[in-house]
């Protein structure tokens, strides 16, 4: 019988290959996996080194402790007076100004203004037999329109002349005035009779004529300045001037100055009008001149005085909380002529004991956080303390005081 032989070795495998070669073949078959694992280890090593150096650097570069201290606050109060005058601790400055005001006012008086018409007439003497004629002052002349005029002076008329049997009248020129004021006496040229000669032979031989218009006659109401008008104008303008002078002087005082209400005075140094009572005017002017004087002082100087006063009253071991400094004042005296103001001050402020930061650092260096907090709380001048540190994993204060920072917490004016 023929024996059959079967080959059971897989065709992919080389039966004669060694185990080492097989392993190498497996690695070549798997590709880059061994290389990636090796790189990962290297990265982890570098990260570890970096963390080590970072933590070490933090200890020496970033590591520090910050102490925020709130000192114990106490409030002090004082009362003090201060004299404010030129050259004083709080210096008074004098401001002066002269100012002139004027205003136009209406006249309220009413008067009748009137004039008589006047003109020139020729008075004739035609009496026969000829003789001179004398007419007394205020002889009246009546125009043919019925208007009376008169001569304020005596009138002498020489006798008439006879030539060739005819009477040639003589005449004189005179000025006459209307008997009454008014425009109705401004008449045209007219013929005049002499009423005073009625009943005598002279009435028919004595007459007058005008050769130009009578003029100037009128009668009308006019405005007139009264004493009441002047008195009223004075009162109104003086009151107005005082107010405006005050505003003007206040505007001259620079910002930062304090001007007390009673530290400003004004007076009228001139008050007049050129117009007299009875003057015929529709309006008139009135003028007033004022002199203003004020005492003012710088607010900053008063604040500095208060600050220095408080500092002079507290111990050198105390510090002043400047923004808590408060004061109010009342006026004791104001004498503008003497250029002096006296104020009474009521002052209050917060103060605290000075803290020796270097001594604090020496007390807490090398201590744990809990010990340091206990030490700080035991200090009589400290009300509150907060410790902030970096990095967070350190729980002990360094020995190097340069790494310990101490600062005061901001103190509000209300803190006590």
C-alpha positions as a Markdown table, in Angstrom:
| # | Residue | x | y | z |
|---|---|---|---|---|
| 1 | Unk | 0.0 | 0.0 | 0.0 |
| 2 | Unk | 1.3 | 3.4 | -0.8 |
| 3 | Unk | 1.5 | 5.8 | 2.2 |
| 4 | Unk | 0.2 | 9.3 | 1.7 |
| 5 | Unk | 2.1 | 12.2 | 3.4 |
| 6 | Unk | 0.3 | 15.5 | 4.2 |
| 7 | Unk | 2.2 | 18.8 | 4.7 |
| 8 | Unk | 0.7 | 20.5 | 7.8 |
| 9 | Unk | 3.0 | 23.6 | 7.8 |
| 10 | Unk | 1.2 | 26.8 | 6.8 |
| 11 | Unk | 2.5 | 28.1 | 3.5 |
| 12 | Unk | 2.9 | 31.7 | 4.9 |
| 13 | Unk | 5.4 | 30.6 | 7.6 |
| 14 | Unk | 9.0 | 29.6 | 7.0 |
| 15 | Unk | 9.5 | 26.4 | 8.9 |
| 16 | Unk | 13.2 | 27.0 | 9.2 |
| 17 | Unk | 13.1 | 30.6 | 10.5 |
| 18 | Unk | 14.3 | 31.4 | 14.0 |
| 19 | Unk | 12.2 | 32.8 | 16.8 |
| 20 | Unk | 14.3 | 36.0 | 16.7 |
| 21 | Unk | 13.6 | 36.5 | 13.1 |
| 22 | Unk | 10.0 | 35.8 | 13.7 |
| 23 | Unk | 9.8 | 38.5 | 16.3 |
| 24 | Unk | 11.6 | 41.0 | 14.1 |
| 25 | Unk | 9.3 | 40.1 | 11.3 |
| 26 | Unk | 6.3 | 40.9 | 13.6 |
| 27 | Unk | 7.7 | 44.3 | 14.5 |
| 28 | Unk | 8.3 | 45.1 | 10.9 |
| 29 | Unk | 4.8 | 44.1 | 10.3 |
| 30 | Unk | 3.4 | 46.4 | 13.0 |
| 31 | Unk | 5.1 | 49.5 | 11.6 |
| 32 | Unk | 5.7 | 52.7 | 13.9 |
| 33 | Unk | 4.0 | 51.8 | 17.2 |
| 34 | Unk | 7.3 | 51.3 | 19.2 |
| 35 | Unk | 8.5 | 54.7 | 18.1 |
| 36 | Unk | 5.3 | 56.5 | 19.2 |
| 37 | Unk | 5.5 | 55.0 | 22.7 |
| 38 | Unk | 9.1 | 56.1 | 23.1 |
| 39 | Unk | 8.2 | 59.7 | 22.1 |
| 40 | Unk | 5.3 | 59.8 | 24.6 |
| 41 | Unk | 7.7 | 58.9 | 27.4 |
| 42 | Unk | 10.1 | 61.6 | 26.4 |
| 43 | Unk | 7.3 | 64.3 | 26.4 |
| 44 | Unk | 6.2 | 63.2 | 29.9 |
| 45 | Unk | 9.8 | 63.5 | 31.1 |
| 46 | Unk | 10.1 | 67.1 | 29.7 |
| 47 | Unk | 6.7 | 68.1 | 31.3 |
| 48 | Unk | 7.8 | 66.8 | 34.6 |
| 49 | Unk | 11.1 | 68.8 | 34.4 |
| 50 | Unk | 9.2 | 71.9 | 33.4 |
| 51 | Unk | 6.7 | 71.6 | 36.3 |
| 52 | Unk | 9.6 | 71.0 | 38.7 |
| 53 | Unk | 11.4 | 74.1 | 37.5 |
| 54 | Unk | 8.2 | 76.2 | 37.5 |
| 55 | Unk | 7.4 | 75.3 | 41.1 |
| 56 | Unk | 10.9 | 75.9 | 42.1 |
| 57 | Unk | 10.8 | 79.3 | 40.3 |
| 58 | Unk | 7.5 | 80.2 | 42.0 |
| 59 | Unk | 9.2 | 79.7 | 45.3 |
| 60 | Unk | 11.9 | 82.2 | 44.5 |
| 61 | Unk | 10.2 | 84.6 | 42.0 |
| 62 | Unk | 6.5 | 84.7 | 42.5 |
| 63 | Unk | 6.1 | 83.6 | 46.1 |
| 64 | Unk | 5.1 | 86.4 | 48.4 |
| 65 | Unk | 2.7 | 87.2 | 51.3 |
| 66 | Unk | 0.5 | 90.3 | 51.4 |
| 67 | Unk | -0.8 | 91.6 | 54.7 |
| 68 | Unk | -3.7 | 94.1 | 54.5 |
| 69 | Unk | -4.0 | 95.9 | 57.8 |
| 70 | Unk | -6.9 | 97.9 | 59.1 |
| 71 | Unk | -5.8 | 99.9 | 62.1 |
| 72 | Unk | -8.0 | 100.7 | 65.0 |
| 73 | Unk | -9.7 | 104.0 | 64.4 |
| 74 | Unk | -10.7 | 106.6 | 67.0 |
| 75 | Unk | -12.6 | 109.9 | 66.5 |
| 76 | Unk | -11.4 | 113.2 | 68.0 |
| 77 | Unk | -13.3 | 116.5 | 68.3 |
| 78 | Unk | -12.1 | 120.0 | 68.9 |
| 79 | Unk | -13.4 | 123.6 | 69.1 |
| 80 | Unk | -11.2 | 126.4 | 68.0 |
| 81 | Unk | -11.5 | 130.0 | 66.8 |
| 82 | Unk | -9.6 | 131.5 | 63.9 |
| 83 | Unk | -8.9 | 135.1 | 63.0 |
| 84 | Unk | -9.0 | 135.7 | 59.3 |
| 85 | Unk | -7.1 | 138.9 | 58.3 |
| 86 | Unk | -4.5 | 140.0 | 55.8 |
| 87 | Unk | -1.3 | 138.2 | 56.5 |
| 88 | Unk | -2.9 | 135.8 | 59.0 |
| 89 | Unk | -2.7 | 132.0 | 59.1 |
| 90 | Unk | -5.9 | 132.2 | 57.0 |
| 91 | Unk | -5.4 | 135.3 | 55.0 |
| 92 | Unk | -8.3 | 137.7 | 54.2 |
| 93 | Unk | -8.2 | 139.3 | 50.8 |
| 94 | Unk | -9.9 | 142.6 | 50.1 |
| 95 | Unk | -11.9 | 143.1 | 47.0 |
| 96 | Unk | -13.2 | 146.6 | 46.1 |
| 97 | Unk | -15.1 | 148.1 | 43.2 |
| 98 | Unk | -16.6 | 151.4 | 42.2 |
| 99 | Unk | -19.4 | 151.3 | 39.7 |
| 100 | Unk | -21.7 | 153.9 | 38.1 |
| 101 | Unk | -25.2 | 153.3 | 37.0 |
| 102 | Unk | -27.7 | 155.5 | 35.1 |
| 103 | Unk | -31.2 | 155.0 | 33.9 |
| 104 | Unk | -33.8 | 157.0 | 31.9 |
| 105 | Unk | -37.1 | 157.6 | 33.6 |
| 106 | Unk | -40.4 | 159.1 | 32.3 |
| 107 | Unk | -41.7 | 162.4 | 33.6 |
| 108 | Unk | -45.2 | 162.3 | 35.1 |
| 109 | Unk | -45.9 | 165.9 | 35.7 |
| 110 | Unk | -48.4 | 167.7 | 33.4 |
| 111 | Unk | -48.2 | 171.5 | 32.7 |
| 112 | Unk | -49.8 | 173.8 | 30.2 |
| 113 | Unk | -47.3 | 175.5 | 28.0 |
| 114 | Unk | -48.6 | 178.6 | 26.2 |
| 115 | Unk | -47.4 | 181.6 | 24.3 |
| 116 | Unk | -49.0 | 184.7 | 22.9 |
| 117 | Unk | -48.9 | 185.5 | 19.3 |
| 118 | Unk | -46.9 | 188.7 | 18.4 |
| 119 | Unk | -46.1 | 190.8 | 15.4 |
| 120 | Unk | -45.4 | 194.3 | 14.1 |
| 121 | Unk | -48.1 | 196.9 | 13.3 |
| 122 | Unk | -48.0 | 200.5 | 12.1 |
| 123 | Unk | -50.1 | 202.9 | 14.2 |
| 124 | Unk | -51.4 | 205.9 | 12.3 |
| 125 | Unk | -52.4 | 209.4 | 13.4 |
| 126 | Unk | -54.6 | 211.2 | 10.9 |
| 127 | Unk | -56.2 | 213.7 | 13.2 |
| 128 | Unk | -57.1 | 217.2 | 11.8 |
| 129 | Unk | -56.1 | 219.7 | 12.9 |
| 130 | Unk | -52.8 | 217.9 | 13.2 |
| 131 | Unk | -51.6 | 217.2 | 16.7 |
| 132 | Unk | -49.4 | 214.5 | 18.3 |
| 133 | Unk | -51.0 | 211.6 | 20.1 |
| 134 | Unk | -49.6 | 209.6 | 23.0 |
| 135 | Unk | -51.1 | 206.2 | 23.9 |
| 136 | Unk | -50.5 | 204.7 | 27.3 |
| 137 | Unk | -48.8 | 201.3 | 27.8 |
| 138 | Unk | -51.1 | 198.2 | 27.2 |
| 139 | Unk | -53.3 | 200.1 | 24.8 |
| 140 | Unk | -55.4 | 197.6 | 23.1 |
| 141 | Unk | -55.8 | 197.1 | 19.3 |
| 142 | Unk | -58.8 | 195.2 | 17.9 |
| 143 | Unk | -58.3 | 193.4 | 14.5 |
| 144 | Unk | -61.0 | 193.3 | 11.9 |
| 145 | Unk | -61.3 | 189.6 | 12.8 |
| 146 | Unk | -62.1 | 190.4 | 16.4 |
| 147 | Unk | -58.8 | 189.5 | 18.0 |
| 148 | Unk | -57.3 | 191.8 | 20.6 |
| 149 | Unk | -53.6 | 192.7 | 20.8 |
| 150 | Unk | -51.9 | 195.2 | 23.0 |
| 151 | Unk | -48.7 | 197.3 | 23.2 |
| 152 | Unk | -46.6 | 196.7 | 26.4 |
| 153 | Unk | -45.0 | 200.2 | 25.9 |
| 154 | Unk | -46.1 | 203.8 | 25.7 |
| 155 | Unk | -46.7 | 204.9 | 22.1 |
| 156 | Unk | -46.0 | 208.4 | 20.8 |
| 157 | Unk | -47.4 | 209.3 | 17.3 |
| 158 | Unk | -46.3 | 212.6 | 15.8 |
| 159 | Unk | -48.9 | 214.9 | 14.3 |
| 160 | Unk | -50.1 | 214.3 | 10.7 |
| 161 | Unk | -49.1 | 216.6 | 7.8 |
| 162 | Unk | -51.3 | 218.7 | 5.5 |
| 163 | Unk | -50.2 | 218.9 | 1.9 |
| 164 | Unk | -52.2 | 220.6 | -0.7 |
| 165 | Unk | -55.2 | 220.5 | 1.5 |
| 166 | Unk | -54.9 | 216.8 | 2.2 |
| 167 | Unk | -54.1 | 215.1 | 5.5 |
| 168 | Unk | -51.1 | 212.9 | 5.3 |
| 169 | Unk | -51.2 | 210.5 | 8.4 |
| 170 | Unk | -48.0 | 210.0 | 10.4 |
| 171 | Unk | -47.2 | 206.5 | 11.9 |
| 172 | Unk | -44.9 | 204.5 | 14.1 |
| 173 | Unk | -44.1 | 200.8 | 14.0 |
| 174 | Unk | -44.5 | 198.9 | 17.3 |
| 175 | Unk | -44.6 | 195.3 | 18.5 |
| 176 | Unk | -47.9 | 194.1 | 19.9 |
| 177 | Unk | -48.8 | 190.9 | 21.8 |
| 178 | Unk | -52.1 | 188.9 | 21.7 |
| 179 | Unk | -54.2 | 189.4 | 24.7 |
| 180 | Unk | -54.5 | 185.6 | 25.2 |
| 181 | Unk | -52.3 | 182.6 | 24.3 |
| 182 | Unk | -53.3 | 180.3 | 21.5 |
| 183 | Unk | -52.9 | 179.5 | 17.9 |
| 184 | Unk | -56.1 | 181.4 | 17.0 |
| 185 | Unk | -54.2 | 184.7 | 17.4 |
| 186 | Unk | -51.8 | 183.7 | 14.6 |
| 187 | Unk | -53.8 | 185.9 | 12.2 |
| 188 | Unk | -53.0 | 187.2 | 8.7 |
| 189 | Unk | -52.3 | 190.9 | 7.9 |
| 190 | Unk | -55.2 | 193.0 | 9.2 |
| 191 | Unk | -56.5 | 196.5 | 10.1 |
| 192 | Unk | -56.9 | 197.4 | 13.8 |
| 193 | Unk | -59.0 | 200.0 | 15.7 |
| 194 | Unk | -58.2 | 201.4 | 19.1 |
| 195 | Unk | -61.2 | 200.6 | 21.3 |
| 196 | Unk | -60.0 | 202.9 | 24.1 |
| 197 | Unk | -60.7 | 205.9 | 21.9 |
| 198 | Unk | -64.3 | 205.1 | 21.4 |
| 199 | Unk | -66.5 | 208.2 | 22.1 |
| 200 | Unk | -63.7 | 210.7 | 21.1 |
| 201 | Unk | -62.8 | 212.3 | 17.8 |
| 202 | Unk | -59.6 | 210.4 | 17.9 |
| 203 | Unk | -61.3 | 207.1 | 17.4 |
| 204 | Unk | -61.9 | 207.7 | 13.7 |
| 205 | Unk | -58.4 | 209.2 | 13.0 |
| 206 | Unk | -56.3 | 206.7 | 14.9 |
| 207 | Unk | -55.9 | 203.2 | 13.6 |
| 208 | Unk | -53.3 | 200.6 | 12.8 |
| 209 | Unk | -52.3 | 198.0 | 10.1 |
| 210 | Unk | -50.2 | 194.9 | 9.9 |
| 211 | Unk | -48.4 | 193.8 | 6.8 |
| 212 | Unk | -47.2 | 190.4 | 7.9 |
| 213 | Unk | -48.7 | 187.5 | 9.9 |
| 214 | Unk | -48.9 | 187.4 | 13.6 |
| 215 | Unk | -47.1 | 184.3 | 14.9 |
| 216 | Unk | -45.9 | 182.3 | 17.9 |
| 217 | Unk | -49.2 | 181.8 | 19.6 |
| 218 | Unk | -50.0 | 178.3 | 21.0 |
| 219 | Unk | -51.4 | 176.5 | 24.0 |
| 220 | Unk | -50.7 | 172.8 | 24.8 |
| 221 | Unk | -50.0 | 170.2 | 27.5 |
| 222 | Unk | -46.4 | 169.3 | 28.1 |
| 223 | Unk | -44.7 | 166.7 | 30.4 |
| 224 | Unk | -42.8 | 168.1 | 33.3 |
| 225 | Unk | -40.3 | 166.6 | 35.8 |
| 226 | Unk | -41.7 | 166.7 | 39.4 |
| 227 | Unk | -39.9 | 166.3 | 42.7 |
| 228 | Unk | -41.8 | 163.0 | 43.1 |
| 229 | Unk | -40.3 | 161.8 | 39.8 |
| 230 | Unk | -36.8 | 162.5 | 41.1 |
| 231 | Unk | -37.4 | 160.9 | 44.4 |
| 232 | Unk | -38.8 | 157.8 | 42.8 |
| 233 | Unk | -36.0 | 157.5 | 40.3 |
| 234 | Unk | -33.5 | 157.8 | 43.2 |
| 235 | Unk | -35.1 | 155.0 | 45.1 |
| 236 | Unk | -35.4 | 152.6 | 42.2 |
| 237 | Unk | -31.9 | 153.2 | 40.8 |
| 238 | Unk | -30.2 | 153.0 | 44.1 |
| 239 | Unk | -31.8 | 149.7 | 45.0 |
| 240 | Unk | -31.0 | 148.3 | 41.5 |
| 241 | Unk | -27.4 | 149.6 | 41.7 |
| 242 | Unk | -26.8 | 147.9 | 45.1 |
| 243 | Unk | -27.9 | 144.5 | 43.7 |
| 244 | Unk | -26.0 | 144.8 | 40.5 |
| 245 | Unk | -22.9 | 146.1 | 42.3 |
| 246 | Unk | -23.0 | 143.1 | 44.6 |
| 247 | Unk | -23.2 | 140.7 | 41.6 |
| 248 | Unk | -20.4 | 142.5 | 39.8 |
| 249 | Unk | -18.1 | 142.3 | 42.8 |
| 250 | Unk | -19.0 | 138.6 | 43.5 |
| 251 | Unk | -18.0 | 137.8 | 39.9 |
| 252 | Unk | -14.6 | 139.4 | 40.5 |
| 253 | Unk | -13.8 | 137.0 | 43.3 |
| 254 | Unk | -11.9 | 133.9 | 42.0 |
| 255 | Unk | -13.1 | 130.4 | 42.4 |
| 256 | Unk | -11.9 | 128.7 | 45.6 |
| 257 | Unk | -12.6 | 131.7 | 47.8 |
| 258 | Unk | -15.3 | 131.8 | 50.5 |
| 259 | Unk | -17.3 | 135.0 | 50.7 |
| 260 | Unk | -19.6 | 135.1 | 53.7 |
| 261 | Unk | -23.0 | 136.8 | 53.4 |
| 262 | Unk | -22.1 | 139.6 | 55.8 |
| 263 | Unk | -18.6 | 140.1 | 54.6 |
| 264 | Unk | -19.7 | 142.3 | 51.7 |
| 265 | Unk | -20.8 | 145.9 | 52.1 |
| 266 | Unk | -21.9 | 148.6 | 49.7 |
| 267 | Unk | -22.7 | 152.3 | 49.9 |
| 268 | Unk | -24.0 | 155.0 | 47.5 |
| 269 | Unk | -21.3 | 157.6 | 47.1 |
| 270 | Unk | -23.2 | 159.7 | 44.5 |
| 271 | Unk | -26.9 | 160.0 | 43.6 |
| 272 | Unk | -28.1 | 162.8 | 41.4 |
| 273 | Unk | -29.8 | 164.1 | 38.3 |
| 274 | Unk | -28.9 | 167.2 | 36.2 |
| 275 | Unk | -32.6 | 167.9 | 35.8 |
| 276 | Unk | -34.5 | 170.2 | 38.3 |
| 277 | Unk | -38.1 | 169.9 | 39.3 |
| 278 | Unk | -40.4 | 171.8 | 36.8 |
| 279 | Unk | -38.2 | 171.1 | 33.8 |
| 280 | Unk | -40.3 | 170.4 | 30.7 |
| 281 | Unk | -39.1 | 167.0 | 29.5 |
| 282 | Unk | -40.7 | 163.8 | 28.4 |
| 283 | Unk | -37.9 | 161.7 | 30.1 |
| 284 | Unk | -34.9 | 162.4 | 32.3 |
| 285 | Unk | -31.8 | 160.6 | 33.4 |
| 286 | Unk | -30.8 | 159.7 | 36.9 |
| 287 | Unk | -27.3 | 158.4 | 37.9 |
| 288 | Unk | -25.9 | 156.6 | 40.9 |
| 289 | Unk | -22.4 | 155.7 | 41.9 |
| 290 | Unk | -21.6 | 152.8 | 44.3 |
| 291 | Unk | -18.6 | 151.6 | 46.2 |
| 292 | Unk | -18.5 | 147.9 | 47.1 |
| 293 | Unk | -16.0 | 146.1 | 49.4 |
| 294 | Unk | -15.7 | 142.5 | 50.4 |
| 295 | Unk | -13.5 | 140.3 | 52.6 |
| 296 | Unk | -13.0 | 136.7 | 51.3 |
| 297 | Unk | -10.6 | 133.9 | 52.1 |
| 298 | Unk | -9.3 | 130.8 | 50.4 |
| 299 | Unk | -11.1 | 127.6 | 51.3 |
| 300 | Unk | -7.9 | 125.6 | 50.9 |
| 301 | Unk | -6.2 | 127.8 | 53.5 |
| 302 | Unk | -8.9 | 127.2 | 56.0 |
| 303 | Unk | -8.8 | 123.5 | 55.4 |
| 304 | Unk | -5.0 | 123.5 | 55.9 |
| 305 | Unk | -5.4 | 125.5 | 59.1 |
| 306 | Unk | -7.8 | 122.9 | 60.4 |
| 307 | Unk | -5.5 | 120.0 | 59.4 |
| 308 | Unk | -2.5 | 121.6 | 61.1 |
| 309 | Unk | -4.5 | 122.4 | 64.2 |
| 310 | Unk | -5.6 | 118.8 | 64.5 |
| 311 | Unk | -2.0 | 117.5 | 64.0 |
| 312 | Unk | -0.8 | 119.9 | 66.7 |
| 313 | Unk | -3.4 | 118.4 | 69.1 |
| 314 | Unk | -2.7 | 114.7 | 68.6 |
| 315 | Unk | 0.3 | 112.6 | 69.6 |
| 316 | Unk | 3.2 | 112.1 | 67.2 |
| 317 | Unk | 2.4 | 108.4 | 67.4 |
| 318 | Unk | -0.9 | 109.0 | 65.7 |
| 319 | Unk | -1.8 | 109.4 | 62.1 |
| 320 | Unk | -4.6 | 111.5 | 60.7 |
| 321 | Unk | -7.2 | 110.1 | 58.3 |
| 322 | Unk | -7.2 | 113.2 | 56.1 |
| 323 | Unk | -10.3 | 112.5 | 54.1 |
| 324 | Unk | -12.3 | 112.0 | 57.4 |
| 325 | Unk | -11.4 | 115.5 | 58.5 |
| 326 | Unk | -14.6 | 117.5 | 58.8 |
| 327 | Unk | -15.4 | 120.9 | 60.3 |
| 328 | Unk | -18.2 | 123.5 | 60.4 |
| 329 | Unk | -18.0 | 127.1 | 61.3 |
| 330 | Unk | -20.1 | 129.9 | 62.7 |
| 331 | Unk | -19.4 | 133.6 | 62.4 |
| 332 | Unk | -18.4 | 135.4 | 65.6 |
| 333 | Unk | -17.3 | 138.7 | 64.1 |
| 334 | Unk | -17.1 | 140.5 | 60.8 |
| 335 | Unk | -15.5 | 143.9 | 60.6 |
| 336 | Unk | -15.1 | 144.9 | 57.0 |
| 337 | Unk | -13.5 | 148.3 | 57.8 |
| 338 | Unk | -10.9 | 146.6 | 60.1 |
| 339 | Unk | -10.6 | 143.8 | 57.5 |
| 340 | Unk | -11.1 | 141.1 | 60.1 |
| 341 | Unk | -13.3 | 138.0 | 60.4 |
| 342 | Unk | -13.5 | 135.7 | 63.4 |
| 343 | Unk | -14.9 | 132.2 | 63.0 |
| 344 | Unk | -15.7 | 129.6 | 65.6 |
| 345 | Unk | -14.8 | 126.1 | 64.3 |
| 346 | Unk | -16.1 | 122.7 | 65.3 |
| 347 | Unk | -13.7 | 120.0 | 64.1 |
| 348 | Unk | -13.8 | 116.2 | 64.0 |
| 349 | Unk | -11.5 | 113.6 | 62.5 |
| 350 | Unk | -10.5 | 110.0 | 62.6 |
| 351 | Unk | -7.0 | 109.0 | 63.7 |
| 352 | Unk | -5.1 | 105.8 | 64.3 |
| 353 | Unk | -1.8 | 104.7 | 65.9 |
| 354 | Unk | 1.2 | 104.4 | 63.6 |
| 355 | Unk | 2.1 | 100.9 | 62.7 |
| 356 | Unk | 5.8 | 99.7 | 62.4 |
| 357 | Unk | 5.6 | 97.5 | 59.3 |
| 358 | Unk | 9.2 | 96.3 | 59.7 |
| 359 | Unk | 8.5 | 95.2 | 63.3 |
| 360 | Unk | 5.4 | 93.3 | 62.1 |
| 361 | Unk | 7.4 | 91.5 | 59.5 |
| 362 | Unk | 9.9 | 90.4 | 62.1 |
| 363 | Unk | 7.1 | 89.1 | 64.3 |
| 364 | Unk | 5.5 | 86.9 | 61.7 |
| 365 | Unk | 8.4 | 85.7 | 59.5 |
| 366 | Unk | 8.8 | 81.9 | 59.6 |
| 367 | Unk | 5.4 | 81.5 | 61.3 |
| 368 | Unk | 2.5 | 79.5 | 60.0 |
| 369 | Unk | -0.6 | 81.3 | 58.6 |
| 370 | Unk | -2.5 | 80.5 | 61.8 |
| 371 | Unk | 0.3 | 81.8 | 64.0 |
| 372 | Unk | 0.7 | 84.9 | 62.0 |
| 373 | Unk | -3.0 | 85.7 | 62.2 |
| 374 | Unk | -3.0 | 85.2 | 65.9 |
| 375 | Unk | 0.0 | 87.5 | 66.3 |
| 376 | Unk | -1.6 | 90.2 | 64.2 |
| 377 | Unk | -4.9 | 90.0 | 66.1 |
| 378 | Unk | -3.0 | 90.5 | 69.4 |
| 379 | Unk | -1.5 | 93.8 | 68.3 |
| 380 | Unk | -3.4 | 96.6 | 70.1 |
| 381 | Unk | -3.2 | 99.0 | 67.2 |
| 382 | Unk | -4.7 | 96.6 | 64.7 |
| 383 | Unk | -8.4 | 96.1 | 64.2 |
| 384 | Unk | -8.4 | 93.7 | 61.3 |
| 385 | Unk | -5.8 | 91.9 | 59.2 |
| 386 | Unk | -6.0 | 89.8 | 56.0 |
| 387 | Unk | -3.3 | 87.6 | 54.7 |
| 388 | Unk | -3.1 | 86.9 | 51.0 |
| 389 | Unk | -0.3 | 84.6 | 49.6 |
| 390 | Unk | 0.8 | 83.0 | 46.3 |
| 391 | Unk | 1.2 | 80.2 | 45.4 |
| 392 | Unk | -1.7 | 78.8 | 47.3 |
| 393 | Unk | 0.0 | 75.6 | 48.5 |
| 394 | Unk | 2.4 | 77.5 | 50.8 |
| 395 | Unk | 1.2 | 77.7 | 54.4 |
| 396 | Unk | 4.2 | 79.2 | 56.1 |
| 397 | Unk | 5.5 | 82.8 | 56.1 |
| 398 | Unk | 8.9 | 83.1 | 54.5 |
| 399 | Unk | 12.0 | 84.0 | 56.6 |
| 400 | Unk | 12.9 | 86.6 | 54.0 |
| 401 | Unk | 11.0 | 89.8 | 55.0 |
| 402 | Unk | 11.5 | 91.2 | 51.5 |
| 403 | Unk | 8.9 | 88.7 | 50.4 |
| 404 | Unk | 6.4 | 90.0 | 53.0 |
| 405 | Unk | 4.3 | 93.0 | 51.8 |
| 406 | Unk | 2.4 | 95.0 | 54.3 |
| 407 | Unk | -0.1 | 97.8 | 53.4 |
| 408 | Unk | -2.9 | 99.6 | 55.1 |
| 409 | Unk | -6.4 | 98.9 | 54.0 |
| 410 | Unk | -8.2 | 102.0 | 52.6 |
| 411 | Unk | -10.0 | 103.7 | 55.4 |
| 412 | Unk | -13.4 | 105.2 | 54.7 |
| 413 | Unk | -14.5 | 108.3 | 56.6 |
| 414 | Unk | -17.2 | 106.3 | 58.4 |
| 415 | Unk | -14.7 | 103.6 | 59.7 |
| 416 | Unk | -14.4 | 103.6 | 63.5 |
